[in-house]
Amino acid sequence: MMAKLIFLFTLSSFLLLSACADKKSKLAPAWDGNNTSYSPLKKPAQKINKREIKVNDELLREMAEHLFILQENASEELKVSEGLTFGATLFHYLGSFGNYSLDAVNIIKLIKGFEELLGEPIDEKIMHVVDQVESLTFSKKGSKFRVKIQGKDKEGIVYFINEESDDEDSALKKIKFFQARNGSHVDFEAVDTLAERTELVQFVKETGKRDSLHKDIAKNIETYFSQEKPAPIIKMTFEGMIVRVLTDTIWKNINFNFKYGWSIPLFRVDGKNIPGFVLYLKKNLAKVKVSIDQ
């Protein structure tokens, strides 16, 4: 265990202190079913900020410990939601190190480091997404840490969801794809204060008829607050990210915008595993709250 922790600590240090590719995406890019290839993105050479990184050993050690705990205690039952929570926690900490960018080369180094740590390759679905990323730019905005996303192609980052199910009646078949447009960003902020906790409680308890939050989240969120946390609860605010859903309305396809959400790490109450990744999506007057499990 200690060896893994030391490795993650060393890996984080190397990536953040090193100097900060253009490989074609492997994903089929058709949002309307007619495209045959991604559109090459013509853009000026990007300036990668390599210098403004503020690292201290205490923060690096906290990051390594929390990520190790999340990985070692992840549930196969909640592989999707807890994988997203791991990612949110990682980005939160990477953002706390200052203003800098990671290019495609260093992003792959990060992935390879985690593969060595885990002793197995990263899921190919994740790599389909990673292969589309040109750069990630981190910056501090008050108490929030922002990551800005730049893709290699004009469409940004695209992941097709309805291809994941062979069951034509599955709800997944109605969710066509996720897209993070170029220049989209996510703000990460740790939930520390009573007001911030109250906001989360109200979110999960006040649900509408179209909402799809796991019932155990609202029942157990206040109990979770009283427990020792394996990592910080993180609020995320999104800009420029959508999911296209096939609906029964006259508009057929609707692009729901990601607005905000929370990652609740290792949500466990009395030995019960509860999905801890919740989102709020909106399109005009249409609003929905969802929890991510399998």
C-alpha positions in Angstrom: 0.0 0.0 0.0 2.7 2.5 1.0 4.6 1.7 -2.2 1.6 2.6 -4.3 1.1 5.8 -2.3 4.7 6.8 -2.8 4.5 6.1 -6.5 1.4 8.2 -6.9 3.0 11.0 -5.0 6.1 10.9 -7.2 4.0 10.7 -10.4 2.1 13.8 -9.4 5.2 15.7 -8.6 6.8 14.7 -11.9 3.8 15.7 -14.0 3.4 19.1 -12.3 7.0 20.0 -12.3 7.9 18.8 -15.8 7.7 20.9 -19.0 4.5 20.6 -20.3 -0.1 15.6 -30.8 -2.1 15.3 -32.9 -3.5 11.8 -33.3 -6.8 11.3 -35.0 -9.7 10.5 -32.7 -11.0 6.9 -33.0 -14.6 7.8 -32.2 -17.2 7.9 -35.0 -18.1 11.6 -35.1 -21.6 11.7 -36.5 -24.1 13.5 -34.4 -26.7 13.5 -37.2 -25.8 10.1 -38.5 -24.4 11.5 -41.8 -20.9 12.6 -40.9 -18.1 10.3 -41.9 -15.1 12.0 -40.3 -14.3 14.7 -37.8 -13.6 18.2 -39.1 -9.9 19.2 -38.7 -9.5 22.1 -36.4 -7.5 25.0 -37.8 -6.1 27.1 -35.0 -3.0 29.1 -34.2 -0.3 27.4 -32.3 -1.3 27.2 -28.6 0.9 28.7 -25.9 1.3 26.2 -23.1 1.9 27.8 -19.7 4.6 25.7 -18.0 5.8 27.9 -15.2 3.1 29.2 -12.9 2.8 26.0 -10.9 2.7 26.3 -7.1 3.3 22.9 -5.5 3.7 22.0 -1.8 4.4 18.6 -0.4 1.5 18.7 2.0 -1.1 19.2 -0.8 0.6 16.6 -3.0 0.5 14.1 -0.2 -3.2 14.9 0.6 -4.0 14.4 -3.1 -2.1 11.1 -3.3 -3.8 9.7 -0.2 -7.3 10.6 -1.2 -6.9 9.2 -4.7 -5.4 6.0 -3.3 -8.3 5.6 -0.9 -10.9 6.2 -3.7 -9.2 3.7 -6.0 -8.7 1.0 -3.3 -12.3 1.1 -2.0 -14.1 1.5 -5.3 -17.2 -0.6 -5.8 -17.6 -2.7 -9.0 -21.4 -2.1 -8.5 -20.9 1.6 -8.9 -18.0 1.6 -11.3 -19.3 4.5 -13.4 -20.3 6.9 -10.7 -17.2 6.3 -8.6 -14.9 6.5 -11.6 -16.4 10.0 -12.3 -15.9 10.9 -8.6 -12.2 9.8 -8.9 -11.9 12.1 -12.0 -13.6 15.1 -10.3 -11.3 14.7 -7.3 -8.2 14.4 -9.5 -9.1 17.6 -11.4 -9.9 19.5 -8.2 -6.4 18.8 -6.9 -4.7 19.4 -10.3 -6.4 22.8 -10.4 -5.1 23.7 -7.0 -1.5 23.7 -8.1 -1.8 27.0 -10.0 -2.2 28.3 -13.6 -0.7 25.9 -16.2 -1.6 23.7 -19.1 -1.1 20.0 -19.8 -0.7 19.2 -23.5 -1.6 15.8 -25.1 1.9 14.4 -24.4 1.7 15.0 -20.7 -1.9 13.9 -20.5 -0.8 10.5 -21.9 2.0 10.4 -19.3 -0.6 10.9 -16.6 -2.7 8.0 -17.9 0.3 5.7 -18.3 1.3 6.5 -14.7 -2.1 5.5 -13.4 -2.0 2.3 -15.5 1.3 1.4 -13.8 -0.2 2.3 -10.4 -3.3 0.1 -11.0 -1.4 -2.7 -12.7 -3.9 -2.8 -15.6 -4.7 -0.7 -18.7 -7.2 2.2 -18.5 -10.6 1.3 -19.9 -10.6 1.7 -23.7 -13.8 3.9 -23.5 -11.9 6.4 -21.4 -9.0 6.3 -23.8 -11.4 7.1 -26.7 -12.1 10.3 -24.9 -8.5 11.0 -23.9 -7.3 10.6 -27.5 -9.5 13.5 -28.5 -7.9 16.0 -26.0 -5.4 18.5 -27.3 -4.9 20.3 -24.0 -6.3 20.9 -20.5 -5.7 24.4 -19.0 -6.0 24.9 -15.2 -6.6 28.2 -13.4 -7.8 29.5 -10.1 -11.0 31.5 -9.9 -11.5 32.7 -6.3 -12.2 29.5 -4.2 -12.8 27.5 -7.4 -10.4 25.7 -9.7 -11.2 25.7 -13.4 -10.1 23.3 -16.1 -10.6 24.4 -19.7 -10.8 21.8 -22.5 -9.4 22.0 -26.0 -10.0 19.1 -28.4 -8.1 18.2 -31.5 -11.1 18.5 -33.8 -13.7 21.2 -34.5 -16.4 19.3 -32.7 -14.5 19.2 -29.4 -14.8 16.0 -27.3 -17.6 13.6 -28.3 -18.6 10.3 -26.7 -21.5 8.2 -28.1 -23.6 6.7 -25.4 -26.4 4.9 -27.2 -23.8 2.6 -28.8 -23.1 1.1 -25.3 -26.4 -0.9 -25.2 -27.6 -3.6 -27.6 -31.1 -3.5 -25.9 -33.3 -1.3 -28.2 -35.6 -0.7 -25.2 -32.8 0.5 -22.9 -32.8 4.1 -21.7 -29.3 4.4 -23.0 -30.6 4.2 -26.5 -32.3 7.5 -26.0 -29.1 9.2 -24.9 -27.2 9.8 -28.2 -23.9 11.4 -27.2 -22.0 13.7 -24.8 -20.1 16.7 -26.2 -17.7 19.0 -24.6 -17.2 21.9 -27.1 -13.8 23.5 -27.5 -13.3 26.1 -24.8 -15.8 24.4 -22.5 -14.8 24.4 -18.8 -15.6 22.9 -15.4 -15.2 24.7 -12.1 -14.5 22.6 -9.0 -15.1 23.7 -5.5 -14.8 21.8 -2.2 -18.0 21.7 -0.1 -16.9 23.0 3.3 -19.4 25.3 4.8 -22.8 24.8 6.3 -24.4 26.8 3.5 -22.7 24.6 0.9 -23.9 21.5 2.6 -27.4 22.9 2.9 -27.4 23.6 -0.9 -26.6 19.9 -1.6 -29.2 18.6 0.8 -31.9 20.8 -0.8 -30.8 19.7 -4.2 -31.2 15.9 -3.5 -34.4 16.3 -1.5 -36.4 18.6 -3.7 -37.1 16.5 -6.8 -39.6 16.8 -9.6 -41.5 14.1 -11.6 -38.8 14.0 -14.4 -35.9 13.8 -12.0 -34.0 10.5 -11.7 -32.1 10.6 -8.4 -31.4 7.4 -6.5 -33.8 7.3 -3.5 -31.1 6.4 -1.1 -29.2 9.6 -1.7 -31.8 11.9 -0.1 -32.4 9.4 2.7 -28.7 9.2 3.7 -27.0 12.5 2.8 -27.1 14.0 6.3 -25.8 10.8 7.8 -22.9 10.9 5.3 -22.0 14.4 6.5 -21.4 13.0 10.0 -18.8 10.5 8.8 -15.1 10.9 8.2 -14.7 11.8 4.5 -12.4 9.7 2.3 -11.9 12.8 0.1 -13.7 16.2 -0.3 -17.3 16.5 -1.6 -16.9 18.6 -4.7 -19.3 20.9 -6.5 -18.9 21.2 -10.2 -20.2 24.0 -12.5 -20.2 23.3 -16.2 -20.1 25.5 -19.3 -20.2 24.4 -22.9 -21.1 20.7 -22.3 -24.2 19.0 -23.6 -25.9 15.6 -23.9 -28.3 14.9 -26.8 -31.4 13.0 -25.8 -34.0 11.5 -28.1 -37.4 12.5 -26.6 -41.1 11.9 -27.3 -41.7 15.5 -28.0 -42.2 17.2 -31.4 -38.6 18.4 -31.2 -37.3 14.8 -31.1 -33.7 15.5 -30.3 -33.0 17.9 -27.4 -29.6 19.1 -26.3 -29.5 19.3 -22.5 -26.9 21.6 -21.0 -24.9 20.4 -18.1 -25.3 23.2 -15.4 -23.9 21.9 -12.1 -23.5 18.8 -9.9 -21.7 17.2 -7.0 -19.3 14.3 -6.5 -19.8 12.6 -3.1 -16.9 10.2 -2.6 -17.5 6.6 -1.4 -21.1 7.2 -0.4 -21.5 4.4 2.1 -24.1 4.1 4.9 -24.3 1.0 7.1 -22.4 -1.0 4.5 -24.7 0.1 1.7 -23.2 1.5 -1.5 -25.0 4.6 -2.8 -24.3 6.4 -6.1 -22.5 9.6 -5.3 -22.4 11.5 -8.6 -25.4 13.8 -9.2 -26.1 16.3 -12.0 -28.5 19.1 -12.9 -29.2 19.5 -16.7 -31.4 22.1 -18.4 -32.8 23.1 -21.7 -35.0 26.2 -21.6 -37.9 25.2 -19.3 -36.9 21.5 -19.3 -34.9 20.6 -16.3 -33.8 17.3 -14.8 -31.7 16.0 -11.9 -30.0 12.7 -12.3 -27.7 10.4 -10.4 -25.1 8.4 -12.2 -24.9 4.7 -11.4 -24.7 1.8 -13.9 
